[in-house]
């Protein structure tokens, strides 16, 4: 689907997804540093929530034609498989 939104709307959604990336980075860092198990658990639950919000935002962007992910090539898939299997 072609982007039917104007450049301002696309810019706003790009800013929102960038903010979500920063939030997930911050929650992840805080969870890694938390020494109290209850605090770590709460932070990890918040991190999961942020990932779900990010997924929802990307879904909206895809429906509006603002985010069209590239298909991975077979070579990319093989390379990633090799990287993570070692």
Secondary structure, 3 states (H helix, E strand, C coil): CCCCCCHHHHHHHHHHHHHHHHHHHHHHHHHHHCCCHHHHHHHHHHHHHHHHHHHHHHHHHHHCCCCCCCCCCHHHHHHHHHHHHC
